[in-house]
Amino acid sequence: MPKPSVIVNMTKWEKVKKTLGLIQEAQVKIGFFDGSQVTEEGFTMIELAAVHEFGSEDGVIPERSFIRASLRKAHEDGELAKVCEPLYKACIEGKMTVDHALKILGEWAVHKVREYVTQGPHIPPPLKPATIAAKGSDRPLVDTGAMVNAVQYEVIHK
């Protein structure tokens, strides 16, 4: 009785291996990359965002994480996996480039950060009464919208 033979399309296999390598070597960064935007107070948008994300060194401004917290929430809620899985599959199947998938992921992440700041639960700790009176709102991190609108993504290939 003859042994069954297995025919493997090595061209497709090599493409899958190459795609996996591209996925492994690429990443999306979310944050502030343009240091040229300056606030009325003279801070760059990067400095302003860092103070809010991590708190000021002197403790006057408390940590109000909006980048890490929003993406952590999306991960814990399973939203991140729901976005990543079809992108990963499309790349493996050759239906989408890794770069295109990462751009989609970057846009989604920027949207999640902006949504978290403007519509999500109030970011703790609550504002002081004097701050609320001065700005006319009890929502942290939203005055002019300039900072939240400056959130960007960047696709990095190692």
GIRAZI-V79577 format. One record per residue. N is the residue number from 1. RES is the residue in one letter. SS is DSSP state (~ for helix, > for strand, _ for the rest). PHI is phi as a letter, one per 20 degrees, with the letter a starting at -180 (none if undefined). Layout:
# GIRAZI-V79577
n=N res=RES ss=SS phi=PHI
n=N res=RES ss=SS phi=PHI
This chain:
# GIRAZI-V79577
n=1 res=M ss=_ phi=none
n=2 res=P ss=_ phi=f
n=3 res=K ss=_ phi=f
n=4 res=P ss=_ phi=f
n=5 res=S ss=_ phi=d
n=6 res=V ss=_ phi=d
n=7 res=I ss=_ phi=d
n=8 res=V ss=_ phi=d
n=9 res=N ss=_ phi=e
n=10 res=M ss=~ phi=f
n=11 res=T ss=~ phi=f
n=12 res=K ss=~ phi=f
n=13 res=W ss=~ phi=f
n=14 res=E ss=~ phi=f
n=15 res=K ss=~ phi=f
n=16 res=V ss=~ phi=f
n=17 res=K ss=~ phi=f
n=18 res=K ss=~ phi=f
n=19 res=T ss=~ phi=f
n=20 res=L ss=~ phi=f
n=21 res=G ss=~ phi=f
n=22 res=L ss=~ phi=f
n=23 res=I ss=~ phi=f
n=24 res=Q ss=~ phi=f
n=25 res=E ss=~ phi=e
n=26 res=A ss=> phi=d
n=27 res=Q ss=> phi=b
n=28 res=V ss=> phi=d
n=29 res=K ss=> phi=d
n=30 res=I ss=> phi=d
n=31 res=G ss=> phi=q
n=32 res=F ss=_ phi=c
n=33 res=F ss=_ phi=d
n=34 res=D ss=_ phi=d
n=35 res=G ss=_ phi=e
n=36 res=S ss=_ phi=e
n=37 res=Q ss=_ phi=f
n=38 res=V ss=> phi=c
n=39 res=T ss=_ phi=f
n=40 res=E ss=_ phi=f
n=41 res=E ss=_ phi=e
n=42 res=G ss=_ phi=n
n=43 res=F ss=_ phi=e
n=44 res=T ss=> phi=f
n=45 res=M ss=~ phi=f
n=46 res=I ss=~ phi=f
n=47 res=E ss=~ phi=f
n=48 res=L ss=~ phi=f
n=49 res=A ss=~ phi=f
n=50 res=A ss=~ phi=f
n=51 res=V ss=~ phi=f
n=52 res=H ss=~ phi=f
n=53 res=E ss=~ phi=f
n=54 res=F ss=~ phi=d
n=55 res=G ss=_ phi=n
n=56 res=S ss=_ phi=e
n=57 res=E ss=_ phi=g
n=58 res=D ss=_ phi=e
n=59 res=G ss=_ phi=n
n=60 res=V ss=_ phi=f
n=61 res=I ss=_ phi=d
n=62 res=P ss=_ phi=f
n=63 res=E ss=_ phi=f
n=64 res=R ss=_ phi=c
n=65 res=S ss=_ phi=g
n=66 res=F ss=_ phi=d
n=67 res=I ss=~ phi=e
n=68 res=R ss=~ phi=f
n=69 res=A ss=~ phi=f
n=70 res=S ss=~ phi=f
n=71 res=L ss=~ phi=f
n=72 res=R ss=~ phi=f
n=73 res=K ss=~ phi=f
n=74 res=A ss=~ phi=f
n=75 res=H ss=~ phi=f
n=76 res=E ss=~ phi=f
n=77 res=D ss=_ phi=f
n=78 res=G ss=_ phi=n
n=79 res=E ss=~ phi=f
n=80 res=L ss=~ phi=f
n=81 res=A ss=~ phi=f
n=82 res=K ss=~ phi=f
n=83 res=V ss=~ phi=e
n=84 res=C ss=~ phi=f
n=85 res=E ss=~ phi=g
n=86 res=P ss=~ phi=f
n=87 res=L ss=~ phi=f
n=88 res=Y ss=~ phi=f
n=89 res=K ss=~ phi=f
n=90 res=A ss=~ phi=f
n=91 res=C ss=~ phi=f
n=92 res=I ss=~ phi=f
n=93 res=E ss=_ phi=f
n=94 res=G ss=_ phi=m
n=95 res=K ss=_ phi=e
n=96 res=M ss=_ phi=b
n=97 res=T ss=_ phi=f
n=98 res=V ss=~ phi=f
n=99 res=D ss=~ phi=f
n=100 res=H ss=~ phi=f
n=101 res=A ss=~ phi=f
n=102 res=L ss=~ phi=f
n=103 res=K ss=~ phi=f
n=104 res=I ss=~ phi=f
n=105 res=L ss=~ phi=f
n=106 res=G ss=~ phi=f
n=107 res=E ss=~ phi=f
n=108 res=W ss=~ phi=f
n=109 res=A ss=~ phi=f
n=110 res=V ss=~ phi=f
n=111 res=H ss=~ phi=g
n=112 res=K ss=~ phi=f
n=113 res=V ss=~ phi=f
n=114 res=R ss=~ phi=f
n=115 res=E ss=~ phi=f
n=116 res=Y ss=~ phi=f
n=117 res=V ss=~ phi=f
n=118 res=T ss=~ phi=e
n=119 res=Q ss=_ phi=c
n=120 res=G ss=_ phi=f
n=121 res=P ss=_ phi=f
n=122 res=H ss=_ phi=g
n=123 res=I ss=_ phi=e
n=124 res=P ss=_ phi=f
n=125 res=P ss=_ phi=f
n=126 res=P ss=_ phi=f
n=127 res=L ss=_ phi=f
n=128 res=K ss=_ phi=f
n=129 res=P ss=~ phi=g
n=130 res=A ss=~ phi=f
n=131 res=T ss=~ phi=f
n=132 res=I ss=~ phi=f
n=133 res=A ss=~ phi=f
n=134 res=A ss=~ phi=f
n=135 res=K ss=~ phi=e
n=136 res=G ss=_ phi=m
n=137 res=S ss=_ phi=b
n=138 res=D ss=_ phi=d
n=139 res=R ss=_ phi=e
n=140 res=P ss=_ phi=f
n=141 res=L ss=_ phi=m
n=142 res=V ss=_ phi=c
n=143 res=D ss=_ phi=d
n=144 res=T ss=_ phi=e
n=145 res=G ss=_ phi=n
n=146 res=A ss=~ phi=f
n=147 res=M ss=~ phi=f
n=148 res=V ss=~ phi=f
n=149 res=N ss=~ phi=f
n=150 res=A ss=_ phi=e
n=151 res=V ss=_ phi=f
n=152 res=Q ss=> phi=c
n=153 res=Y ss=> phi=c
n=154 res=E ss=> phi=b
n=155 res=V ss=> phi=e
n=156 res=I ss=> phi=d
n=157 res=H ss=> phi=d
n=158 res=K ss=_ phi=f
